[in-house]
Structure formats: C-alpha cells, structure tokens
Amino acid sequence: MNRLIDRLKLFFLGLFAISCVAVWTYELLWAAPRKACEAHGNWWDPFSRVCATPIYLPNLTGRPIGGFSPAQLKARAQAASASEAQLLGAQSSAPSTAAPPSTKPVGAP
C-alpha cells in the first residue's frame, strides 16, 4: 500500500508540474504579446497572432476628415446613379410581370 501512495504522489506531482508549465507557456506565448500590443494602442489579431497598427481611414481613402453633409451625399448618390444608368445603356426599370407569391397556407386547395 505504501508503494501505491508513493506512486500516486509522484503522478500528481508530475501532473501539477506539467500543468504549471502549460499555464506559463500560454501566458508567455499567447496572453503576454496580446497585452503588450494592446498597451501600445495597436490591434491584436488572435488568429494569425499579429500586432497591427491601425490606419486612420481618411489617410487611406483621401476623404475629408469631417465627412460630407447630407446635401453633398444626396448629390453624390444622384451623380452615381446617373453615371450607372449611362453605363448600363439607360435601361428603364420596367415593372416585373411575375405573379405575386401565394398567401395560401401550405396544403390548402
């Protein structure tokens, strides 16, 4: 019986040591880089484990910082639809002749 207790003691001591190593490995290789990246104000991607620097969108697109007023947005939408109609050959949007979906319950005559 004494040998069994000694073996169980060594088994659980080994299991505890392996668990401690696993926790420290996780902390050093996964959690610590994420914390350091976010502490610098960057973005952490957990799938590829990459620390990325955010890019300010107006610097990338060249758009004005304040954005557009509603009147400017409406004018831009109209200009876009006009150029789209010109590209598509000014096809008119004729109403479809398809029948509306049936409102009868399934299995009703």
C-alpha positions as CSV (number, residue, x, y, z in Angstrom):
1,M,0.0,0.0,0.0
2,N,2.9,2.3,0.8
3,R,4.3,1.9,-2.8
4,L,0.9,2.8,-4.3
5,I,0.7,6.0,-2.3
6,D,4.3,7.0,-3.3
7,R,3.5,6.3,-7.0
8,L,0.2,8.3,-6.8
9,K,2.1,11.2,-5.0
10,L,4.7,11.3,-7.8
11,F,2.0,11.0,-10.5
12,F,0.1,14.0,-9.1
13,L,3.3,16.0,-8.6
14,G,4.2,15.4,-12.2
15,L,0.7,16.3,-13.4
16,F,1.0,19.5,-11.3
17,A,4.4,20.4,-12.8
18,I,3.1,19.8,-16.4
19,S,0.1,22.0,-15.7
20,C,2.3,24.8,-14.4
21,V,4.5,24.6,-17.4
22,A,1.4,24.7,-19.7
23,V,0.0,27.8,-17.9
24,W,3.3,29.6,-18.1
25,T,3.7,28.7,-21.8
26,Y,0.2,30.0,-22.6
27,E,0.9,33.3,-20.7
28,L,4.3,33.9,-22.3
29,L,3.4,32.9,-25.9
30,W,-0.3,34.0,-26.2
31,A,-1.5,36.3,-23.5
32,A,1.6,38.5,-22.9
33,P,2.0,39.5,-26.6
34,R,-1.7,40.5,-26.8
35,K,-1.5,42.6,-23.7
36,A,1.7,44.3,-24.9
37,C,0.2,45.0,-28.3
38,E,-3.0,46.5,-26.9
39,A,-1.0,48.5,-24.3
40,H,0.7,50.3,-27.2
41,G,-2.7,51.1,-28.8
42,N,-2.4,48.6,-31.6
43,W,-4.8,45.9,-32.8
44,W,-4.2,42.3,-31.9
45,D,-5.3,39.6,-34.3
46,P,-5.8,36.3,-32.4
47,F,-6.0,34.1,-35.5
48,S,-2.7,35.0,-37.0
49,R,-1.2,36.4,-33.8
50,V,-0.2,39.6,-35.5
51,C,0.1,43.1,-33.8
52,A,-1.2,45.5,-36.4
53,T,-1.0,49.3,-36.4
54,P,-4.4,50.9,-37.1
55,I,-4.6,53.2,-40.1
56,Y,-6.7,56.3,-39.9
57,L,-9.3,55.9,-42.7
58,P,-9.2,59.4,-44.2
59,N,-5.4,59.0,-44.7
60,L,-6.1,55.8,-46.6
61,T,-9.1,56.9,-48.7
62,G,-8.3,60.6,-49.1
63,R,-11.8,61.6,-47.9
64,P,-12.2,64.8,-45.9
65,I,-12.0,64.3,-42.2
66,G,-15.3,65.9,-41.4
67,G,-17.3,63.8,-43.9
68,F,-20.0,65.1,-46.2
69,S,-23.1,67.0,-45.4
70,P,-26.5,65.3,-46.3
71,A,-26.9,67.6,-49.4
72,Q,-23.4,66.5,-50.6
73,L,-24.3,62.9,-50.0
74,K,-27.5,63.2,-52.0
75,A,-25.8,65.0,-54.9
76,R,-23.1,62.2,-55.0
77,A,-25.8,59.5,-55.0
78,Q,-27.6,61.2,-57.8
79,A,-24.4,61.5,-59.8
80,A,-23.5,57.9,-59.2
81,S,-27.0,56.7,-60.3
82,A,-26.8,58.9,-63.4
83,S,-23.4,57.5,-64.4
84,E,-24.6,54.0,-63.7
85,A,-27.6,54.5,-65.9
86,Q,-25.3,55.8,-68.6
87,L,-23.0,52.8,-68.3
88,L,-25.9,50.3,-68.5
89,G,-27.4,52.0,-71.6
90,A,-30.1,53.8,-69.8
91,Q,-32.3,50.7,-69.4
92,S,-35.7,51.6,-68.0
93,S,-36.8,49.7,-64.9
94,A,-40.0,48.1,-66.2
95,P,-42.2,46.5,-63.6
96,S,-41.9,42.8,-63.5
97,T,-44.8,40.7,-64.8
98,A,-44.2,37.9,-62.3
99,A,-47.2,36.8,-60.2
100,P,-47.0,37.8,-56.5
101,P,-46.3,34.9,-54.1
102,S,-49.3,32.9,-53.0
103,T,-50.6,33.7,-49.5
104,K,-52.5,30.4,-49.1
105,P,-51.3,28.1,-46.4
106,V,-49.4,25.0,-47.4
107,G,-51.7,22.1,-48.3
108,A,-54.8,24.3,-48.8
109,P,-56.8,23.7,-52.1
